[in-house]
Each structure stands twice: as structure tokens, then as C-alpha cells.
Amino acid sequence: MTKARQLWLKIHTYLGLSIGIMLVLLGLTGSILVFYLQFDIWLNPDIEAVSTTPASQQQAVFVQLQQQFPTRTDSWRIEQPLHSGWPIMARYYTPVETRALQFAPLMVTIDPATLEITSKRFWGEFAMTWIYNLHYSLLVDKTGKTFVGIIGLISLISLLSGVVLWWPGWHKLQQVMAWRLRTSYAKKVFDLHILSGSYGFIVLFMLSLTGAALALPSQTQQIIRVFSPLASSPILARSLQQQGKKPVISADTAVASAFKLFPNAELRWVESPGFKKNSWRVVFYQQGEPSRRFPRTQVWVNAFTGDIVASRDGLADSAGDKVLNWLHPLHNGEAFGLTGRIIVFICGFLPLILFITGLLRWQQKRHARKRTAYRHS
């Protein structure tokens, strides 16, 4: 074995042993989160909508929220159902109960037909959001998020070192990619490790890279800005003359104005001005954007005058913004529809297989070295 190969083997082995458990945790929780909205409905059937008809009037949703939560005067953000049977999901980002946490909004589900509130829960206090926090920040908020990003970057080195050790050359690639498990136990362990890593390499590399970028957003944006400008949100603070005044136009009026700019788009989110902002924010999905749930086409409509303050066409974003727009839908598979989600779901189990088989392979080699040393002693 050459010195270079010995070095790569040590890197691969020690990285696998040191961060393997973390990658297993991130992989398994990531698989669950691919379908976390559907899992939440299965775990909490009371929030499933009784009708498949979406709410025709957005203002009625906000009125219901104001009536049920009169002391919560900051912005509410409501999300339209992605599928039939799903509720409207509303977020109140600034609850006093969780202000010490970086991200813990009040989550409210509303039946789109009856406008009945079917649940009110704080983010992180119910199963699926607890798993989300575990995956995204290891339950330790900002510090954990940074650590997850670093783990993602280290996993890239582990994956690359595995490819260097495995690479057979182009002329033998088809041969070694043939799925086979040899007869002996030791060889089966080796084959399962090699095949899992080689078949899953592209997806695992993409998940590690996008995961690190999502967990380290400031650093990611700094790198991208070197090559391309990035969009910024407009300033929406109320003026002194607007302090204490209620918005003049309704959510429905704001949405109708926004639709004039993007008449063929699909309404996805509506955010109210609340007490501090002067504009409604309307978010649309346009065919061709990578994420239907979190698209980037947006219109800001002044809540007092009805004028359009600013807009953003998700299809006309800069190259840098397009890179950012693709990160999340690539990470959860949404960018490639149900097929993409299923592939990412399956690949979330690969770190577990790789860790177990890698650990067994390491133990086998240790025992073999001990036997060899004993025979020569």
C-alpha cells in the first residue's frame, strides 16, 4: 500500500469513527423531515382539513387570528395548503413566551373551509418540530446550527476520501458497480460498505454540501457575493405618521394588487404588516422555481395607500440568488418532486449502513492485525 493510500485510509477511518454517529443522527432525522408536514398530520389527525377547498378570502383568516389572539399584534404569516386535506398554517414569529430562542414561532393550523383553529403550538414543543430542531441545531440553537454546518463540511472530506480509496478507474467502473455480495461474512460487510457509498455518493455529497450551506447562511452568502450580487428585502418600518394606525387595505386587496404583477402565479404565503411594518407581503410560486413551498416571487403592498412598494421575480433572480434558492429544495428533494423526496428519504439511511459496516470492517482489520502480531511474537 502506497503512503498516499495509507494517508487516505487513515483520514477516512478516523473521520468515520469520529463523526459517524452524528452523520447517522442527521441522516435519520433528515429522512423523517422529507415528509414532516405529512407526518405531522398523521400524528395529529385533528389538524387535517375537512374540506379540500382552499380559503377564498385571505382577510377572513387574519380576522380569525386577530379575534383568537388579540394581544399578538405583530405580523402573522399564513401559508396556503400544499395539498388537498392540508390545513392553512399560520406563524406568529414573535411570541413573548419563546423570545429567548432564536426560532420558536407560535404555529396555528386553520381549516381552510370552516376557518376553525385546529391547533396552536409553539415550534419545538411538538414532535416534528422537535425533530427539525434536532436535525438543524442539535437542540442547542445557534451554536448547534454552526456545529451541524461544520459536520457537513467534514463529511465532504470523508466522502471524497472514500471515493479515492474505492476508485477503480474508468475501465473497471461498470464491473465494480455491479451489485453483488460475496459469500463470506467479512467480504459481505466490505461489499455492502462499498456499494452503499458508491451508489449513494452523489446524493450524499449533495446533502452534505447543501446542509452545510443552510446551516452556515452568513458564510455561504459571503462566498456567493464574491461572484454574484444578492437580493435584499425592502425597508418596511412604519413612519411616525403611521404609528398606532390600522392598515387601510385588507389582505384580499393586497393579494389582488399583487396578482396584477404575476397573474399566472400560485398564491403561497401572505404576511400581515402587524404593528411595526407598513406593507403586506404576498409570496407567489411561478412554474420553474425550484421550491413550491418556499418560492422567491414576492410583492410588497403598502397597507395604507395600496401602492406596490417593491417586488421580486423569482425567475429573474441573479445567479447567486438562484444558487441560494436551490439549496433547500435540493436538500429535501423537493426540487425533483415526489421522486426526489423518496430518493433523499432512502439516502438518509445510508449513513447508518455506512457507519455500521465501516465499524465492523475496522474491527475485522484490528483483529486480523492482532492475530498476525500474535503469530509473529
C-alpha positions in Angstrom: 0.0 0.0 0.0 1.4 3.3 -1.0 2.0 6.1 1.5 -0.7 8.2 -0.2 -3.2 5.5 0.1 -2.3 4.8 3.7 -2.9 8.5 4.4 -6.3 8.5 2.7 -7.3 5.3 4.6 -6.4 6.9 7.9 -8.4 10.1 7.1 -11.4 8.0 6.0 -11.2 5.7 9.0 -10.8 8.4 11.7 -13.4 10.7 10.2 -15.9 7.9 10.1 -15.2 6.9 13.7 -15.3 10.5 15.0 -18.3 11.9 13.2 -20.1 8.8 12.1 -22.7 8.8 14.9 -23.5 12.5 14.1 -24.0 11.6 10.4 -26.3 8.8 11.4 -28.4 11.1 13.5 -28.5 13.8 10.8 -29.4 11.2 8.2 -32.2 9.5 10.0 -33.8 12.8 11.2 -33.4 14.2 7.7 -35.3 11.3 6.2 -38.2 11.9 8.6 -38.2 15.6 7.7 -38.5 15.0 4.0 -42.2 14.3 4.7 -42.5 16.1 8.0 -45.7 18.0 7.1 -47.5 14.8 6.2 -46.1 13.0 9.3 -47.4 15.9 11.5 -50.9 15.4 10.1 -50.7 11.6 10.7 -49.6 12.2 14.2 -52.2 14.9 14.8 -55.3 13.9 12.7 -57.3 16.7 14.3 -55.5 19.2 12.1 -56.4 17.5 8.8 -58.8 19.7 6.8 -62.4 18.6 6.5 -62.6 20.1 3.0 -60.3 20.2 0.1 -61.4 23.7 -0.9 -58.9 26.4 -0.1 -59.9 29.6 1.6 -61.2 32.1 -1.0 -60.7 35.1 1.2 -57.4 35.7 3.0 -58.7 38.6 5.1 -61.1 36.3 6.8 -58.2 34.1 8.0 -56.4 37.2 9.5 -59.6 38.3 11.2 -60.0 34.9 12.8 -56.4 35.1 14.1 -56.9 38.6 15.4 -60.1 37.5 17.2 -58.5 34.4 18.7 -55.2 36.1 19.6 -56.0 39.8 20.2 -52.8 40.5 22.1 -50.5 39.3 19.3 -50.2 42.5 17.2 -47.0 41.8 15.2 -47.0 40.1 11.8 -48.8 36.9 11.1 -47.7 34.8 8.1 -50.2 32.4 6.6 -49.3 29.5 4.3 -51.8 28.2 1.7 -52.3 24.4 1.8 -49.9 22.5 -0.5 -52.3 19.5 -1.0 -55.9 18.7 -0.5 -56.8 17.9 3.1 -54.0 20.0 4.4 -54.7 23.0 6.7 -53.7 26.6 6.4 -50.6 27.1 8.6 -50.1 30.4 10.3 -47.0 31.5 12.1 -46.6 34.3 14.6 -42.8 34.9 14.8 -42.6 37.0 17.9 -44.4 35.3 20.8 -43.2 36.6 24.2 -43.2 33.0 25.5 -40.3 32.0 23.4 -38.4 35.2 22.8 -35.2 33.8 24.3 -34.9 31.3 21.5 -33.6 32.0 18.0 -36.5 30.5 16.2 -39.7 29.3 18.0 -42.8 30.9 16.5 -46.4 30.1 17.5 -47.8 27.7 14.9 -51.5 27.7 14.3 -53.4 25.4 11.9 -56.7 26.5 10.4 -59.3 24.6 8.4 -59.5 26.4 5.0 -63.2 25.8 4.7 -64.6 26.4 8.2 -61.7 28.7 9.4 -61.8 26.7 12.6 -58.5 26.8 14.5 -57.5 23.2 14.9 -54.2 23.6 16.8 -52.0 26.2 18.5 -48.5 25.0 19.3 -45.1 26.5 19.8 -42.3 25.4 17.4 -40.1 22.9 19.1 -42.8 21.7 21.5 -44.3 19.1 19.2 -42.8 16.0 17.7 -42.0 17.1 14.1 -40.6 20.5 15.0 -38.5 18.9 17.8 -37.0 16.5 15.2 -36.4 19.5 13.0 -34.5 21.3 15.7 -32.5 18.2 16.4 -31.6 17.9 12.8 -30.9 21.6 12.2 -29.2 22.7 15.5 -28.9 19.6 17.8 -31.4 21.3 20.2 -28.7 23.9 21.2 -29.9 26.8 19.0 -27.3 28.9 17.2 -24.2 27.0 18.5 -25.6 23.7 17.4 -26.5 25.1 14.0 -22.9 26.1 13.4 -21.7 22.7 14.6 -24.0 20.9 12.2 -22.6 23.1 9.4 -19.0 22.1 10.3 -20.0 18.4 10.5 -21.5 18.8 7.0 -18.2 20.2 5.6 -16.1 17.5 7.3 -18.4 14.8 5.9 -17.5 16.1 2.4 -13.9 15.1 3.1 -15.0 11.7 4.4 -17.0 11.1 1.3 -14.2 12.2 -1.0 -11.6 10.0 0.8 -13.9 7.0 0.4 -14.1 7.7 -3.3 -10.3 8.0 -3.6 -9.9 4.6 -1.8 -12.6 2.9 -3.9 -11.9 4.4 -7.3 -11.2 1.5 -9.7 -10.6 3.6 -12.9 -13.0 4.3 -15.7 -12.3 0.9 -17.4 -13.4 -1.1 -14.4 -16.2 1.2 -13.2 -19.1 -0.8 -14.7 -17.7 -4.0 -13.2 -17.3 -2.8 -9.7 -20.7 -1.1 -9.7 -22.4 -4.4 -10.3 -24.5 -5.2 -7.3 -23.1 -8.3 -5.6 -22.5 -9.6 -2.1 -19.8 -12.2 -1.8 -20.2 -15.4 0.3 -18.0 -14.8 3.4 -19.2 -12.6 6.2 -16.1 -10.3 6.0 -16.5 -9.8 2.3 -20.2 -9.1 2.6 -19.5 -6.4 5.1 -16.9 -4.9 2.8 -19.2 -5.1 -0.3 -22.2 -3.6 1.5 -20.0 -0.6 2.6 -18.5 -0.1 -0.8 -21.8 -0.4 -2.7 -23.8 1.8 -0.3 -21.1 4.5 -0.6 -20.7 4.3 -4.4 -24.4 4.2 -5.2 -25.2 7.0 -2.7 -22.2 9.2 -3.2 -23.7 11.8 -5.5 -26.8 12.3 -3.3 -24.9 12.1 0.0 -22.4 14.7 -1.3 -25.2 17.0 -2.4 -27.0 16.6 1.0 -23.8 17.4 2.9 -22.9 20.4 0.8 -26.4 21.9 0.9 -26.8 21.0 4.6 -23.6 22.9 5.4 -24.7 25.9 3.3 -28.1 26.0 5.0 -26.6 25.7 8.5 -23.9 28.4 7.7 -26.0 31.0 5.8 -23.9 34.1 6.5 -20.7 32.4 5.4 -22.4 30.9 2.4 -23.7 34.3 1.3 -20.3 35.9 1.8 -18.8 33.4 -0.6 -21.5 33.8 -3.2 -21.3 37.6 -3.1 -17.8 37.4 -4.4 -19.2 36.0 -7.6 -22.7 37.5 -7.8 -24.9 40.2 -6.1 -27.7 39.0 -3.8 -31.2 40.5 -3.4 -32.1 42.4 -0.3 -35.6 43.0 1.2 -37.1 46.5 1.2 -37.3 48.6 4.4 -40.8 48.2 5.7 -40.8 50.1 9.0 -43.8 52.3 9.7 -43.3 56.1 9.7 -44.1 58.3 12.7 -47.4 59.3 11.0 -48.4 55.6 10.7 -47.7 54.6 14.3 -50.9 53.3 16.0 -52.9 53.4 12.8 -54.6 50.2 11.4 -53.9 49.2 7.8 -56.4 50.7 5.4 -56.4 47.9 2.8 -57.3 44.3 3.5 -55.3 41.2 2.8 -57.6 40.4 -0.2 -57.0 43.9 -1.7 -53.2 43.4 -1.3 -53.3 40.0 -2.9 -55.4 41.3 -5.8 -52.9 44.1 -6.4 -50.0 41.6 -6.2 -51.7 39.3 -8.7 -51.6 42.1 -11.3 -47.8 41.7 -11.4 -47.9 37.9 -11.6 -51.3 36.9 -12.9 -50.4 33.3 -13.7 -48.7 32.6 -10.4 -49.9 30.5 -7.5 -50.5 32.2 -4.1 -48.4 30.6 -1.4 -47.9 33.0 1.5 -49.5 36.2 2.8 -47.8 38.2 5.6 -49.6 40.9 7.5 -48.0 44.3 8.3 -48.6 43.9 12.1 -47.7 46.8 14.4 -44.2 47.5 13.1 -44.4 47.2 9.3 -46.2 49.2 6.7 -46.7 46.6 4.0 -48.4 43.4 3.2 -46.1 40.8 1.7 -47.5 38.4 -0.8 -45.5 35.4 -1.9 -46.2 33.5 -5.2 -44.9 30.4 -6.8 -44.1 30.5 -10.5 -43.7 27.4 -12.7 -39.9 26.9 -12.9 -39.0 27.9 -9.4 -37.2 25.1 -7.5 -39.5 25.2 -4.4 -43.2 25.4 -4.4 -43.4 25.7 -0.7 -40.8 28.4 -0.3 -40.7 30.3 -3.6 -39.0 33.6 -4.1 -41.5 35.6 -6.1 -42.8 38.3 -3.8 -44.7 41.6 -3.8 -44.9 44.2 -1.1 -48.1 46.3 -1.0 -48.3 49.4 1.2 -51.1 48.7 3.8 -52.1 52.3 4.0 -52.1 53.5 0.3 -52.4 50.2 -1.6 -49.3 51.1 -3.7 -46.9 48.4 -4.6 -43.7 49.1 -2.6 -41.4 46.5 -4.2 -41.4 43.2 -6.0 -39.2 40.3 -6.8 -39.5 37.9 -9.7 -38.1 34.6 -8.6 -37.5 33.6 -12.2 -35.3 36.7 -12.8 -33.1 36.3 -9.8 -29.3 36.8 -10.1 -27.1 33.7 -10.4 -26.2 34.0 -6.7 -29.8 34.1 -5.6 -30.6 31.2 -7.8 -27.9 29.2 -6.0 -29.5 30.1 -2.7 -33.0 29.3 -4.0 -31.9 25.8 -4.9 -30.3 24.9 -1.6 -33.4 23.9 0.4 -35.3 22.1 -2.3 -32.2 20.1 -3.2 -31.6 19.2 0.4 -35.1 17.8 1.0 -35.6 16.5 -2.6 -38.5 18.9 -3.4 -36.7 20.2 -6.5 -37.4 16.8 -8.2 -40.9 16.2 -7.0 -42.0 13.1 -5.2 -39.2 11.0 -6.8 -36.6 13.4 -5.4 -38.1 13.2 -2.0 -38.2 9.4 -2.0 -34.5 9.3 -3.1 -33.5 11.7 -0.3 -35.6 9.7 2.2 -33.9 6.5 1.3 -30.4 8.0 1.2 -30.9 9.3 4.8 -30.5 5.7 5.9 -27.2 5.3 4.1 -25.0 6.9 6.9 -26.4 4.2 9.3 -25.4 1.4 6.9 -22.0 3.0 6.2 -21.2 3.6 9.8 -22.2 0.0 10.9 -20.3 -1.7 8.0 -17.4 0.7 8.4 -17.1 -0.1 12.1 -17.4 -3.8 11.5 -14.7 -3.5 8.8 -12.4 -1.6 11.2 -12.9 -4.2 13.9 -12.1 -7.0 11.4 -8.9 -5.4 10.4 -7.9 -4.8 14.1 -8.5 -8.5 14.9 -6.6 -9.5 11.8 -3.6 -7.4 12.8 -3.7 -8.8 16.4 -3.7 -12.3 15.0 -0.8 -11.6 12.7 1.2 -9.9 15.6 0.5 -12.9 17.8 1.7 -15.4 15.2 5.0 -13.5 14.8 5.5 -12.9 18.5 
